[in-house]
């Protein structure tokens, strides 16, 4: 089981891991109502390096990204669920609108994005390029979503 850490504690753990010669992969997202697409994305991201850090949007940023009725689960619960996945080593909750500041603080070897992105459409590509990291597009095709899961649940209970 991975550890849910504060930003400062995560920076220390990543520094210690690097001192041991380990490489770091980084993935991020809302992870509201964990589903198989999330699991496959994180398992694929973990294959890119020795350790996987997952950054989870805080509740306010999820509302901005997904709408007023989201998140379904609060950030602490989402972080605990993601940390329980075998592929995940560290989880951190971030409040910024993008993961750019966290990427600059950690400088992971690989920034992993899902298959709904291309190398050219990754919003943080310039940040990753600035410190010499690489980007990997990982996971299965984007045919799973929390939005679809919620719609299906609504139909079942209508």
C-alpha positions as YAML, in Angstrom:
chain: A
units: angstrom
residues:
- id: 1
  name: UNK
  ca: [0.00, 0.00, 0.00]
- id: 2
  name: UNK
  ca: [1.29, 3.44, -0.92]
- id: 3
  name: UNK
  ca: [1.68, 6.37, 1.42]
- id: 4
  name: UNK
  ca: [-0.48, 9.50, 1.34]
- id: 5
  name: UNK
  ca: [1.95, 12.33, 2.02]
- id: 6
  name: UNK
  ca: [2.07, 16.08, 2.34]
- id: 7
  name: UNK
  ca: [3.96, 17.88, -0.41]
- id: 8
  name: UNK
  ca: [6.99, 18.48, 1.83]
- id: 9
  name: UNK
  ca: [7.11, 14.85, 2.99]
- id: 10
  name: UNK
  ca: [6.79, 13.69, -0.63]
- id: 11
  name: UNK
  ca: [9.67, 15.91, -1.74]
- id: 12
  name: UNK
  ca: [11.82, 14.35, 1.01]
- id: 13
  name: UNK
  ca: [10.84, 10.78, 0.05]
- id: 14
  name: UNK
  ca: [11.53, 11.40, -3.64]
- id: 15
  name: UNK
  ca: [14.92, 12.90, -2.78]
- id: 16
  name: UNK
  ca: [15.73, 9.83, -0.65]
- id: 17
  name: UNK
  ca: [14.61, 7.47, -3.44]
- id: 18
  name: UNK
  ca: [16.79, 9.29, -5.96]
- id: 19
  name: UNK
  ca: [19.76, 9.02, -3.60]
- id: 20
  name: UNK
  ca: [19.19, 5.24, -3.76]
- id: 21
  name: UNK
  ca: [19.29, 5.38, -7.56]
- id: 22
  name: UNK
  ca: [15.55, 4.93, -8.09]
- id: 23
  name: UNK
  ca: [13.59, 6.51, -10.93]
- id: 24
  name: UNK
  ca: [10.28, 8.30, -10.45]
- id: 25
  name: UNK
  ca: [7.12, 8.17, -12.55]
- id: 26
  name: UNK
  ca: [4.36, 10.71, -11.97]
- id: 27
  name: UNK
  ca: [0.65, 10.48, -12.80]
- id: 28
  name: UNK
  ca: [-2.21, 12.76, -11.89]
- id: 29
  name: UNK
  ca: [-5.96, 13.09, -11.99]
- id: 30
  name: UNK
  ca: [-9.18, 13.49, -10.06]
- id: 31
  name: UNK
  ca: [-9.79, 9.76, -9.48]
- id: 32
  name: UNK
  ca: [-13.38, 10.37, -8.45]
- id: 33
  name: UNK
  ca: [-15.13, 6.99, -8.22]
- id: 34
  name: UNK
  ca: [-12.20, 4.76, -8.96]
- id: 35
  name: UNK
  ca: [-12.78, 2.51, -11.99]
- id: 36
  name: UNK
  ca: [-10.89, 0.04, -14.17]
- id: 37
  name: UNK
  ca: [-9.58, 2.77, -16.48]
- id: 38
  name: UNK
  ca: [-7.88, 4.43, -13.50]
- id: 39
  name: UNK
  ca: [-6.34, 1.14, -12.39]
- id: 40
  name: UNK
  ca: [-5.02, 0.36, -15.88]
- id: 41
  name: UNK
  ca: [-3.60, 3.88, -16.25]
- id: 42
  name: UNK
  ca: [-1.76, 3.68, -12.93]
- id: 43
  name: UNK
  ca: [-0.50, 0.14, -13.54]
- id: 44
  name: UNK
  ca: [0.91, 1.24, -16.90]
- id: 45
  name: UNK
  ca: [2.43, 4.38, -15.35]
- id: 46
  name: UNK
  ca: [4.16, 2.28, -12.69]
- id: 47
  name: UNK
  ca: [5.92, 0.31, -15.44]
- id: 48
  name: UNK
  ca: [7.74, 3.48, -16.52]
- id: 49
  name: UNK
  ca: [9.97, 3.82, -13.43]
- id: 50
  name: UNK
  ca: [10.91, 2.29, -10.08]
- id: 51
  name: UNK
  ca: [8.38, 4.30, -8.06]
- id: 52
  name: UNK
  ca: [5.03, 5.88, -8.90]
- id: 53
  name: UNK
  ca: [3.83, 9.18, -7.46]
- id: 54
  name: UNK
  ca: [0.16, 10.00, -7.99]
- id: 55
  name: UNK
  ca: [-1.08, 13.57, -7.57]
- id: 56
  name: UNK
  ca: [-4.80, 13.96, -6.88]
- id: 57
  name: UNK
  ca: [-6.74, 17.17, -7.50]
- id: 58
  name: UNK
  ca: [-8.17, 18.68, -4.34]
- id: 59
  name: UNK
  ca: [-11.95, 19.06, -4.00]
- id: 60
  name: UNK
  ca: [-12.08, 22.68, -5.16]
- id: 61
  name: UNK
  ca: [-10.15, 21.98, -8.36]
- id: 62
  name: UNK
  ca: [-12.36, 18.95, -9.11]
- id: 63
  name: UNK
  ca: [-15.43, 21.20, -8.86]
- id: 64
  name: UNK
  ca: [-13.85, 23.61, -11.33]
- id: 65
  name: UNK
  ca: [-12.93, 20.80, -13.73]
- id: 66
  name: UNK
  ca: [-15.98, 18.53, -13.39]
- id: 67
  name: UNK
  ca: [-18.87, 20.67, -12.12]
- id: 68
  name: UNK
  ca: [-20.63, 21.72, -8.94]
- id: 69
  name: UNK
  ca: [-21.81, 18.22, -8.03]
- id: 70
  name: UNK
  ca: [-18.32, 16.76, -8.00]
- id: 71
  name: UNK
  ca: [-16.31, 15.27, -6.50]
- id: 72
  name: UNK
  ca: [-18.41, 12.37, -5.29]
- id: 73
  name: UNK
  ca: [-15.70, 11.36, -2.83]
- id: 74
  name: UNK
  ca: [-13.62, 13.87, -0.93]
- id: 75
  name: UNK
  ca: [-9.90, 14.20, -1.60]
- id: 76
  name: UNK
  ca: [-8.79, 12.30, 1.50]
- id: 77
  name: UNK
  ca: [-10.94, 9.30, 0.54]
- id: 78
  name: UNK
  ca: [-9.81, 9.42, -3.08]
- id: 79
  name: UNK
  ca: [-6.18, 9.55, -1.94]
- id: 80
  name: UNK
  ca: [-6.64, 6.57, 0.37]
- id: 81
  name: UNK
  ca: [-8.26, 4.50, -2.38]
- id: 82
  name: UNK
  ca: [-5.53, 5.31, -4.90]
- id: 83
  name: UNK
  ca: [-2.80, 4.61, -2.32]
- id: 84
  name: UNK
  ca: [-4.31, 1.14, -1.78]
- id: 85
  name: UNK
  ca: [-3.54, 0.14, -5.38]
- id: 86
  name: UNK
  ca: [-0.48, -2.10, -5.67]
- id: 87
  name: UNK
  ca: [1.06, 0.01, -8.44]
- id: 88
  name: UNK
  ca: [1.13, 3.20, -6.35]
- id: 89
  name: UNK
  ca: [3.97, 4.17, -4.02]
- id: 90
  name: UNK
  ca: [3.11, 7.75, -3.02]
- id: 91
  name: UNK
  ca: [0.01, 9.92, -3.22]
- id: 92
  name: UNK
  ca: [-0.25, 13.66, -2.73]
- id: 93
  name: UNK
  ca: [-3.25, 15.99, -2.96]
- id: 94
  name: UNK
  ca: [-2.58, 19.21, -4.86]
- id: 95
  name: UNK
  ca: [-4.61, 22.46, -4.79]
- id: 96
  name: UNK
  ca: [-3.22, 24.24, -7.86]
- id: 97
  name: UNK
  ca: [-5.13, 24.36, -11.15]
- id: 98
  name: UNK
  ca: [-2.34, 22.35, -12.83]
- id: 99
  name: UNK
  ca: [0.38, 19.97, -11.67]
- id: 100
  name: UNK
  ca: [3.10, 22.24, -13.08]
- id: 101
  name: UNK
  ca: [4.34, 23.48, -9.69]
- id: 102
  name: UNK
  ca: [4.43, 19.94, -8.32]
- id: 103
  name: UNK
  ca: [6.31, 18.68, -11.37]
- id: 104
  name: UNK
  ca: [8.89, 21.42, -10.87]
- id: 105
  name: UNK
  ca: [9.23, 20.54, -7.17]
- id: 106
  name: UNK
  ca: [9.65, 16.79, -7.80]
- id: 107
  name: UNK
  ca: [11.17, 16.69, -11.31]
- id: 108
  name: UNK
  ca: [10.00, 13.12, -11.96]
- id: 109
  name: UNK
  ca: [11.86, 11.17, -14.61]
- id: 110
  name: UNK
  ca: [8.59, 10.40, -16.42]
- id: 111
  name: UNK
  ca: [5.30, 12.30, -16.49]
- id: 112
  name: UNK
  ca: [2.57, 9.82, -17.44]
- id: 113
  name: UNK
  ca: [-0.67, 10.87, -19.11]
- id: 114
  name: UNK
  ca: [-3.62, 8.79, -20.24]
- id: 115
  name: UNK
  ca: [-4.50, 7.88, -23.78]
- id: 116
  name: UNK
  ca: [-6.89, 10.80, -24.10]
- id: 117
  name: UNK
  ca: [-3.69, 12.85, -24.59]
- id: 118
  name: UNK
  ca: [-1.06, 12.90, -27.31]
- id: 119
  name: UNK
  ca: [2.54, 13.99, -26.87]
- id: 120
  name: UNK
  ca: [1.57, 17.35, -28.37]
- id: 121
  name: UNK
  ca: [-1.52, 17.88, -26.21]
- id: 122
  name: UNK
  ca: [-0.01, 17.21, -22.76]
- id: 123
  name: UNK
  ca: [-0.53, 20.56, -20.97]
- id: 124
  name: UNK
  ca: [2.60, 20.19, -18.87]
- id: 125
  name: UNK
  ca: [4.96, 19.19, -21.70]
- id: 126
  name: UNK
  ca: [6.94, 22.45, -21.57]
- id: 127
  name: UNK
  ca: [7.39, 22.09, -17.80]
- id: 128
  name: UNK
  ca: [8.62, 18.50, -18.17]
- id: 129
  name: UNK
  ca: [10.92, 19.50, -21.03]
- id: 130
  name: UNK
  ca: [12.36, 22.36, -18.91]
- id: 131
  name: UNK
  ca: [13.94, 19.97, -16.41]
- id: 132
  name: UNK
  ca: [14.83, 17.19, -18.87]
- id: 133
  name: UNK
  ca: [12.07, 14.72, -18.03]
- id: 134
  name: UNK
  ca: [10.12, 12.65, -20.50]
- id: 135
  name: UNK
  ca: [6.43, 12.10, -21.15]
- id: 136
  name: UNK
  ca: [4.76, 8.72, -21.58]
- id: 137
  name: UNK
  ca: [1.22, 8.14, -22.84]
- id: 138
  name: UNK
  ca: [-0.01, 5.09, -20.93]
- id: 139
  name: UNK
  ca: [-3.08, 3.04, -20.15]
- id: 140
  name: UNK
  ca: [-5.87, 1.59, -22.21]
- id: 141
  name: UNK
  ca: [-8.16, 3.48, -24.59]
- id: 142
  name: UNK
  ca: [-10.24, 6.11, -22.83]
- id: 143
  name: UNK
  ca: [-13.54, 4.24, -22.88]
- id: 144
  name: UNK
  ca: [-14.11, 4.33, -19.12]
- id: 145
  name: UNK
  ca: [-15.12, 7.47, -17.25]
- id: 146
  name: UNK
  ca: [-16.63, 8.50, -13.96]
- id: 147
  name: UNK
  ca: [-19.17, 10.57, -15.92]
- id: 148
  name: UNK
  ca: [-20.37, 7.45, -17.76]
- id: 149
  name: UNK
  ca: [-20.44, 5.44, -14.54]
- id: 150
  name: UNK
  ca: [-22.58, 8.11, -12.85]
- id: 151
  name: UNK
  ca: [-24.97, 8.21, -15.83]
- id: 152
  name: UNK
  ca: [-25.31, 4.43, -15.70]
- id: 153
  name: UNK
  ca: [-26.06, 4.54, -11.98]
- id: 154
  name: UNK
  ca: [-28.65, 7.26, -12.54]
- id: 155
  name: UNK
  ca: [-30.39, 5.12, -15.20]
- id: 156
  name: UNK
  ca: [-30.45, 2.13, -12.84]
- id: 157
  name: UNK
  ca: [-32.09, 4.19, -10.11]
- id: 158
  name: UNK
  ca: [-34.51, 6.13, -12.32]
...
